[in-house]
């Protein structure tokens, strides 16, 4: 028995040897993973550059402008040589003669039949658009349509055969830190490639539909309209703007996201213009104090400040509603709502859920067209009624007055405008800190209309009795409405 036990013990593996084997296996696996990652990352961007270059184009525009009135651009204004250069231009017939002005930009081909995408500001006002391809060929382009809101333009050239082109990628899949490549015509150098990473997503500059990818890939003047590629050779952005104190690249460039561009391009191809959905409301973002004053548990949604004639009004939407969801998608803020509505088809009927008087209401809204609404002329105001005698009251740092004909005329508002005028604001109070100023008109308090001091006092008492910490005011300045919540703390 003893010999058998000894024999069995010899067959058992050594524990230290097992541990050493496992550590070695893990180390080997780690090295293999590193090797695979290194092999997956290209050692050079040359293959990608060769793949995408034939689809990128240089754009030269030509515009006829009025003749010079002086030697601007040659010598500084007021220079002692100014008269000399003016006489020189006049002798050569250049003084008042119309001349051509040229500008440079970039673009890229998106279809084999010659559709080209660029920036609107590259071709705006151009009389002639010339496209230069990577192989040196040049063709004149026809303008199909533009969208100044996203700074996108669509061009078309007629070529003898199919053109090399590139596909759009999904910009929503781009992550901060992903490698990207920009290509274009910086400073007129032509077909220049730069590389960097995605620095940030969802940047907004000044436009309503802004959704920019920020990148540190070098972008300079002349890159406008050129493509921003991912490592698969797909366009995920259109290079549009840079942030720079000197006009040159400092590593902060902005490309309009491809998921915005593709919608615009599709509409320009089909209609020659954009056709965006229109809800017909004026909105503002919620703040913590406004949400508290309205009884909302979360600070999300878009607060409706006014509902002019349009789709939303026809569906029953009211001033003071908070839009919580649109077409089944939760609304985080006004920017998200504007983009979602704009991307919706004209004529589509959508469900809009709003928060009103402590409860939710579902409305069915048939969207109009934003471009038509923006060109509409507002209707004339109805005849005024005889106002009450003005009275004043000091409350929450505000001196309020009922509106008289004289006061309406002074403030430049319609004679039928109802509400209370802000005569003065105590500069030491919260009201002043939140932007209320003399000349503002308060049309609602506690989400109820007010046209007299007694109305205002009643709303104030109701809010206090309800245990609210602040009073919600609807304030209009030069016709523009916004909500402001004032604390009721003594």
C-alpha positions as CSV (number, residue, x, y, z in Angstrom):
1,X,0.0,0.0,0.0
2,X,2.8,2.3,0.8
3,X,4.4,1.7,-2.6
4,X,1.1,2.5,-4.4
5,X,0.8,5.7,-2.5
6,X,4.3,6.7,-3.5
7,X,3.5,6.0,-7.1
8,X,0.3,8.0,-7.1
9,X,2.0,11.0,-5.6
10,X,4.6,11.0,-8.3
11,X,1.8,11.3,-10.9
12,X,0.4,14.5,-9.3
13,X,1.7,17.6,-11.1
14,X,3.8,20.1,-9.3
15,X,1.8,23.2,-8.2
16,X,4.6,25.6,-8.8
17,X,5.0,24.3,-12.3
18,X,1.3,24.8,-13.1
19,X,1.5,28.4,-11.9
20,X,4.6,29.1,-14.0
21,X,2.8,27.6,-17.0
22,X,-0.3,29.7,-16.5
23,X,1.8,32.9,-16.1
24,X,3.7,32.1,-19.3
25,X,0.5,31.4,-21.2
26,X,-1.0,34.8,-20.0
27,X,2.1,36.6,-21.0
28,X,2.1,34.9,-24.4
29,X,-1.6,35.8,-24.9
30,X,-0.9,39.5,-24.0
31,X,1.9,39.6,-26.5
32,X,-0.3,38.1,-29.2
33,X,-3.1,40.7,-28.5
34,X,-0.5,43.5,-28.7
35,X,0.8,42.1,-32.0
36,X,-2.8,41.8,-33.4
37,X,-3.6,45.4,-32.4
38,X,-0.4,46.7,-33.9
39,X,-1.1,44.8,-37.1
40,X,-4.7,46.2,-37.2
41,X,-3.4,49.8,-37.0
42,X,-1.9,50.9,-40.3
43,X,1.7,51.8,-40.2
44,X,1.0,54.4,-42.9
45,X,-2.0,56.3,-44.1
46,X,-0.7,56.2,-47.7
47,X,-3.0,53.3,-48.8
48,X,-6.0,55.3,-47.4
49,X,-4.9,58.5,-49.1
50,X,-4.4,56.7,-52.4
51,X,-7.9,55.2,-52.1
52,X,-9.7,58.5,-51.3
53,X,-7.7,61.0,-53.4
54,X,-9.5,60.5,-56.7
55,X,-12.8,61.5,-55.2
56,X,-11.7,64.7,-53.7
57,X,-11.8,67.9,-55.8
58,X,-10.5,71.4,-55.8
59,X,-13.1,74.1,-56.4
60,X,-12.5,77.5,-58.0
61,X,-15.3,80.1,-58.2
62,X,-15.4,83.2,-60.2
63,X,-17.5,86.2,-59.6
64,X,-17.9,89.6,-61.4
65,X,-17.6,92.5,-59.0
66,X,-17.7,96.2,-59.4
67,X,-14.5,98.0,-60.4
68,X,-12.1,99.4,-57.8
69,X,-12.8,102.9,-56.5
70,X,-9.2,103.1,-55.3
71,X,-6.1,101.0,-54.9
72,X,-7.5,98.9,-52.1
73,X,-5.5,95.8,-51.4
74,X,-2.3,97.3,-53.0
75,X,-1.4,100.0,-50.5
76,X,-2.9,100.9,-47.1
77,X,-5.7,103.5,-47.1
78,X,-4.2,106.9,-46.5
79,X,-0.8,105.9,-47.7
80,X,1.2,108.6,-49.6
81,X,1.4,106.2,-52.6
82,X,-2.4,105.9,-52.8
83,X,-2.8,108.7,-55.4
84,X,0.0,107.3,-57.5
85,X,-1.6,103.8,-57.7
86,X,-5.0,105.2,-58.4
87,X,-3.6,107.1,-61.4
88,X,-1.8,104.0,-62.5
89,X,-5.0,102.0,-62.5
90,X,-6.9,104.7,-64.3
91,X,-4.2,104.8,-67.1
92,X,-4.6,101.1,-67.5
93,X,-8.3,101.2,-67.6
94,X,-8.8,99.4,-64.3
95,X,-10.3,102.2,-62.3
96,X,-14.0,101.6,-62.8
97,X,-14.0,98.5,-64.9
98,X,-15.8,95.4,-63.5
99,X,-13.4,92.7,-62.6
100,X,-13.5,89.0,-61.8
101,X,-12.8,87.8,-58.2
102,X,-11.8,84.2,-57.6
103,X,-12.1,82.0,-54.5
104,X,-10.8,78.6,-53.6
105,X,-12.4,75.7,-51.8
106,X,-12.8,71.9,-51.7
107,X,-15.4,69.3,-52.3
108,X,-15.9,65.6,-52.9
109,X,-17.7,63.4,-55.4
110,X,-20.6,61.3,-53.9
111,X,-21.8,59.5,-57.0
112,X,-20.4,58.2,-60.3
113,X,-22.7,60.4,-62.3
114,X,-21.1,63.6,-60.9
115,X,-22.8,64.9,-57.8
116,X,-20.4,66.9,-55.6
117,X,-20.8,68.2,-52.1
118,X,-19.1,71.3,-50.8
119,X,-19.9,74.3,-48.4
120,X,-22.4,76.9,-49.4
121,X,-20.0,79.7,-48.5
122,X,-17.5,78.3,-51.0
123,X,-19.8,78.8,-54.0
124,X,-22.2,81.5,-52.7
125,X,-22.7,84.3,-55.3
126,X,-20.4,82.6,-57.8
127,X,-21.0,83.2,-61.5
128,X,-18.9,80.2,-62.5
129,X,-17.8,77.1,-60.7
130,X,-14.8,75.1,-61.9
131,X,-14.0,71.6,-60.6
132,X,-10.4,70.3,-60.7
133,X,-10.0,66.6,-60.2
134,X,-7.1,64.7,-58.8
135,X,-5.9,63.6,-62.3
136,X,-5.8,67.2,-63.5
137,X,-9.1,67.2,-65.4
138,X,-11.3,70.3,-65.1
139,X,-15.1,70.5,-65.6
140,X,-17.6,73.3,-65.0
141,X,-20.2,72.6,-62.4
142,X,-23.9,73.3,-62.1
143,X,-25.4,74.4,-58.8
144,X,-28.2,72.0,-57.8
145,X,-29.1,73.6,-54.5
146,X,-27.9,75.0,-51.2
147,X,-28.8,75.0,-47.5
148,X,-27.3,78.1,-45.7
149,X,-28.6,76.6,-42.4
150,X,-26.0,73.8,-42.5
151,X,-23.7,75.6,-45.0
152,X,-24.0,72.7,-47.5
153,X,-24.2,73.0,-51.3
154,X,-24.7,70.3,-54.0
155,X,-23.1,70.6,-57.4
156,X,-23.3,68.5,-60.5
157,X,-20.8,67.9,-63.3
158,X,-21.2,66.1,-66.6
159,X,-18.3,63.7,-67.2
160,X,-17.6,61.4,-70.1
161,X,-17.6,58.3,-67.8
162,X,-18.2,57.2,-64.2
163,X,-16.4,59.2,-61.6
164,X,-14.5,57.9,-58.6
165,X,-16.7,58.6,-55.5
166,X,-16.8,58.0,-51.8
167,X,-19.6,56.9,-49.5
168,X,-20.9,58.6,-46.4
169,X,-20.3,56.9,-43.0
170,X,-22.4,57.0,-39.9
171,X,-21.1,60.0,-37.9
172,X,-23.0,58.9,-34.8
173,X,-20.5,56.0,-34.5
174,X,-17.5,58.3,-34.5
175,X,-15.9,58.3,-31.0
176,X,-13.7,60.9,-29.4
177,X,-10.2,59.7,-30.0
178,X,-10.9,57.9,-33.3
179,X,-8.4,58.6,-36.1
180,X,-9.6,60.8,-39.0
181,X,-8.2,62.2,-42.2
182,X,-9.0,65.6,-43.8
183,X,-8.3,66.3,-47.5
184,X,-8.7,69.4,-49.6
185,X,-7.2,72.5,-51.0
186,X,-5.7,74.4,-48.1
187,X,-4.5,77.9,-49.0
188,X,-4.6,76.9,-52.6
189,X,-2.0,74.1,-52.2
190,X,-4.3,71.5,-53.6
191,X,-5.0,67.9,-52.7
192,X,-3.3,68.1,-49.3
193,X,-3.9,65.4,-46.6
194,X,-3.8,65.9,-42.9
195,X,-4.6,63.5,-40.0
196,X,-5.7,63.8,-36.5
197,X,-8.4,62.5,-34.1
198,X,-12.0,63.3,-33.2
199,X,-11.5,65.8,-30.5
200,X,-15.2,66.3,-29.5
201,X,-18.7,65.5,-30.8
202,X,-22.0,67.4,-31.1
203,X,-20.4,70.9,-31.1
204,X,-22.7,73.8,-31.9
205,X,-21.4,77.1,-33.3
206,X,-24.2,79.4,-34.3
207,X,-26.6,77.5,-36.4
208,X,-30.0,76.0,-35.5
209,X,-29.0,72.6,-36.9
210,X,-25.4,72.5,-35.9
211,X,-23.9,69.1,-35.2
212,X,-20.1,69.5,-35.6
213,X,-17.3,67.0,-35.2
214,X,-14.3,68.8,-33.7
215,X,-11.0,67.6,-34.9
216,X,-7.3,68.5,-34.6
217,X,-6.6,67.4,-38.1
218,X,-5.1,70.5,-39.8
219,X,-7.9,72.5,-41.5
220,X,-7.1,75.9,-43.1
221,X,-8.7,78.3,-45.6
222,X,-9.4,76.4,-48.8
223,X,-10.3,73.2,-46.9
224,X,-13.9,74.4,-46.7
225,X,-16.2,71.9,-48.2
226,X,-13.7,69.1,-48.1
227,X,-14.3,65.7,-46.6
228,X,-13.3,64.3,-43.1
229,X,-12.7,60.6,-43.5
230,X,-12.7,57.7,-41.0
231,X,-10.2,54.9,-41.3
232,X,-12.6,53.0,-43.6
233,X,-12.5,55.7,-46.2
234,X,-16.1,56.9,-45.4
235,X,-17.0,60.6,-45.1
236,X,-18.2,61.4,-41.6
237,X,-18.0,65.2,-41.9
238,X,-17.7,68.1,-44.2
239,X,-14.9,70.5,-43.1
240,X,-16.6,73.9,-42.5
241,X,-14.9,76.1,-40.0
242,X,-11.9,76.6,-37.7
243,X,-11.4,78.4,-34.4
244,X,-8.3,80.5,-34.7
245,X,-7.0,83.9,-33.5
246,X,-4.9,84.3,-36.7
247,X,-6.8,82.6,-39.5
248,X,-4.6,79.5,-39.5
249,X,-5.0,76.1,-38.1
250,X,-4.3,75.8,-34.3
251,X,-5.9,72.3,-34.1
252,X,-9.5,73.3,-33.6
253,X,-11.5,72.5,-36.7
254,X,-15.1,71.7,-37.2
255,X,-16.8,69.4,-39.7
256,X,-20.6,69.2,-40.1
257,X,-21.6,65.6,-39.2
258,X,-22.4,63.4,-42.1
259,X,-25.8,62.3,-40.6
260,X,-26.9,65.9,-41.0
261,X,-25.3,66.3,-44.4
262,X,-26.9,63.2,-45.9
263,X,-30.4,64.4,-45.1
264,X,-29.7,67.8,-46.7
265,X,-28.1,66.3,-49.8
266,X,-31.0,63.8,-50.3
267,X,-33.5,66.7,-50.3
268,X,-31.3,68.9,-52.6
269,X,-31.1,66.0,-55.0
270,X,-34.8,65.4,-55.0
271,X,-36.2,68.9,-54.7
272,X,-33.3,71.3,-55.3
273,X,-34.1,72.8,-51.8
274,X,-34.6,71.7,-48.2
275,X,-38.0,70.8,-46.8
276,X,-37.8,70.7,-43.0
277,X,-40.6,69.9,-40.6
278,X,-42.1,72.8,-38.7
279,X,-43.9,72.5,-35.4
280,X,-44.9,76.2,-35.0
281,X,-43.8,77.1,-31.4
282,X,-41.3,79.3,-29.7
283,X,-39.4,77.5,-27.0
284,X,-36.7,77.9,-24.4
285,X,-34.7,75.5,-22.2
286,X,-35.8,74.6,-18.7
287,X,-33.8,75.6,-15.6
288,X,-33.9,74.1,-12.1
289,X,-36.0,77.0,-10.7
290,X,-38.5,77.0,-13.7
291,X,-38.9,73.2,-13.4
292,X,-39.6,73.6,-9.6
293,X,-42.1,76.4,-10.2
294,X,-44.0,74.2,-12.7
295,X,-43.9,71.1,-10.5
296,X,-41.7,69.1,-12.9
297,X,-39.6,66.3,-11.3
298,X,-36.9,66.4,-14.0
299,X,-35.2,69.3,-15.7
300,X,-35.7,68.0,-19.3
301,X,-37.9,69.1,-22.1
302,X,-38.6,72.2,-24.1
303,X,-40.7,75.0,-22.6
304,X,-43.2,76.6,-25.0
305,X,-43.1,80.4,-24.7
306,X,-45.7,81.1,-27.4
307,X,-47.8,79.3,-30.0
308,X,-48.5,81.4,-33.1
309,X,-50.8,80.3,-35.8
310,X,-49.5,77.0,-37.2
311,X,-49.5,73.2,-36.7
312,X,-49.0,73.2,-32.9
313,X,-51.8,75.7,-32.3
314,X,-54.1,73.7,-34.6
315,X,-53.4,70.6,-32.5
316,X,-54.2,72.4,-29.2
317,X,-50.7,73.3,-27.8
318,X,-50.6,76.2,-25.4
319,X,-48.2,78.7,-24.0
320,X,-46.5,77.2,-21.0
321,X,-46.7,73.6,-22.1
322,X,-43.4,71.6,-21.7
323,X,-42.7,69.3,-24.6
324,X,-41.5,66.0,-23.1
325,X,-41.4,63.8,-26.2
326,X,-41.7,64.2,-29.9
327,X,-42.6,61.2,-32.2
328,X,-41.8,58.8,-29.4
329,X,-38.4,60.3,-28.6
330,X,-37.7,62.0,-25.3
331,X,-36.9,65.7,-25.6
332,X,-33.8,66.6,-23.6
333,X,-33.6,70.3,-24.5
334,X,-34.6,72.8,-27.2
335,X,-31.6,72.1,-29.5
336,X,-32.5,68.4,-29.7
337,X,-36.2,69.2,-30.4
338,X,-35.4,71.7,-33.2
339,X,-33.1,69.2,-34.9
340,X,-35.6,66.3,-34.5
341,X,-38.5,68.4,-35.9
342,X,-36.4,69.7,-38.8
343,X,-35.4,66.2,-39.7
344,X,-39.1,65.0,-39.8
345,X,-41.0,64.9,-43.1
346,X,-43.3,67.7,-44.0
347,X,-46.9,66.6,-43.6
348,X,-46.2,63.8,-41.2
349,X,-48.5,63.5,-38.2
350,X,-46.6,62.9,-35.0
351,X,-47.5,62.4,-31.3
352,X,-46.3,65.1,-29.0
353,X,-46.5,64.6,-25.3
354,X,-46.6,67.8,-23.2
355,X,-46.7,68.6,-19.5
356,X,-49.6,70.9,-18.6
357,X,-51.1,71.8,-15.2
358,X,-49.4,69.0,-13.4
359,X,-50.4,66.3,-15.9
360,X,-49.3,65.0,-19.3
361,X,-51.3,65.6,-22.5
362,X,-50.8,63.8,-25.8
363,X,-51.3,65.9,-29.0
364,X,-51.3,64.8,-32.6
365,X,-49.5,67.4,-34.7
366,X,-49.4,67.5,-38.5
367,X,-46.1,69.2,-39.3
368,X,-45.8,72.1,-41.7
369,X,-42.8,73.2,-43.7
370,X,-40.3,75.5,-42.0
371,X,-39.1,77.3,-45.1
372,X,-42.7,78.4,-45.9
373,X,-43.3,79.5,-42.4
374,X,-40.2,81.6,-42.2
375,X,-41.4,83.5,-45.3
376,X,-44.9,84.1,-43.9
377,X,-46.0,87.7,-43.1
378,X,-47.5,88.1,-39.6
379,X,-51.1,89.2,-39.5
380,X,-52.0,92.8,-38.4
381,X,-53.1,93.3,-34.8
382,X,-56.8,93.8,-34.0
383,X,-58.1,97.1,-32.9
384,X,-57.3,98.1,-29.2
385,X,-59.7,98.2,-26.4
386,X,-59.9,101.0,-23.8
387,X,-57.4,100.2,-21.0
388,X,-57.9,100.7,-17.3
389,X,-56.2,103.5,-15.4
390,X,-52.6,102.5,-14.7
391,X,-51.6,101.5,-11.2
392,X,-48.3,100.4,-9.9
393,X,-46.9,97.9,-7.3
394,X,-43.5,97.0,-5.9
395,X,-43.0,93.2,-5.7
396,X,-40.1,90.8,-5.9
397,X,-37.7,93.6,-6.8
398,X,-40.0,94.8,-9.6
399,X,-42.0,98.0,-10.0
400,X,-45.0,96.9,-12.1
401,X,-47.6,99.0,-13.8
402,X,-50.7,98.2,-15.8
403,X,-50.5,99.1,-19.4
404,X,-52.0,102.3,-20.7
405,X,-52.2,103.6,-24.3
406,X,-49.4,106.0,-23.5
407,X,-47.2,103.3,-22.0
408,X,-47.9,100.9,-24.9
409,X,-46.8,103.6,-27.3
410,X,-43.6,104.3,-25.3
411,X,-42.8,100.6,-25.2
412,X,-43.6,100.1,-28.9
413,X,-46.1,97.3,-28.4
414,X,-49.4,96.6,-30.0
415,X,-52.4,98.6,-28.6
416,X,-54.1,95.3,-27.7
417,X,-51.1,94.0,-25.7
418,X,-52.2,92.8,-22.3
419,X,-49.9,92.4,-19.2
420,X,-47.9,94.4,-16.7
421,X,-45.1,96.7,-17.7
422,X,-41.8,96.6,-15.7
423,X,-41.3,100.2,-14.8
424,X,-38.0,99.6,-12.9
425,X,-35.9,96.8,-11.4
426,X,-34.0,96.9,-8.1
427,X,-30.4,96.1,-9.2
428,X,-29.7,94.3,-5.9
429,X,-32.4,91.7,-6.4
430,X,-32.6,88.3,-8.1
431,X,-34.9,89.8,-10.7
432,X,-32.1,92.0,-12.0
433,X,-29.6,89.1,-11.9
434,X,-31.9,87.0,-14.1
435,X,-32.1,89.7,-16.7
436,X,-35.4,91.5,-16.1
437,X,-35.2,95.1,-17.1
438,X,-37.3,98.2,-17.4
439,X,-39.6,98.0,-20.4
440,X,-40.2,94.3,-20.1
441,X,-43.8,93.1,-20.2
442,X,-45.1,90.3,-17.9
443,X,-48.0,88.6,-19.6
444,X,-48.3,85.5,-17.3
445,X,-47.6,84.7,-13.6
446,X,-47.9,81.2,-12.2
447,X,-48.8,80.1,-15.8
448,X,-51.9,82.2,-15.8
449,X,-52.5,85.4,-17.8
450,X,-52.3,88.7,-15.9
451,X,-53.6,92.1,-17.1
452,X,-53.9,93.9,-13.7
453,X,-52.1,94.2,-10.4
454,X,-54.8,92.3,-8.7
455,X,-54.3,89.4,-11.2
456,X,-50.7,89.3,-10.3
457,X,-51.3,89.4,-6.5
458,X,-53.8,86.5,-6.9
459,X,-51.3,84.4,-8.8
460,X,-48.7,85.2,-6.2
461,X,-51.0,84.1,-3.3
462,X,-51.9,80.9,-5.2
463,X,-48.3,79.9,-5.7
464,X,-47.5,80.5,-2.0
465,X,-50.5,78.5,-0.9
466,X,-49.4,75.6,-3.1
467,X,-46.0,75.6,-1.4
468,X,-44.0,76.6,-4.4
469,X,-40.6,78.1,-3.8
470,X,-40.7,80.4,-6.9
471,X,-43.1,82.3,-9.1
472,X,-42.9,81.5,-12.9
473,X,-43.2,84.6,-15.1
474,X,-43.7,84.9,-18.8
475,X,-41.8,87.9,-19.9
476,X,-41.8,89.6,-23.3
477,X,-39.1,92.0,-24.6
478,X,-39.4,93.4,-28.1
479,X,-42.0,90.7,-28.8
480,X,-39.7,87.8,-27.8
481,X,-41.1,85.7,-24.9
482,X,-39.1,83.8,-22.3
483,X,-39.9,82.3,-18.9
484,X,-38.2,83.5,-15.7
485,X,-38.7,82.0,-12.2
486,X,-38.2,84.3,-9.2
487,X,-37.7,83.0,-5.7
488,X,-40.3,83.7,-3.1
489,X,-37.9,83.6,-0.2
490,X,-37.9,86.7,1.9
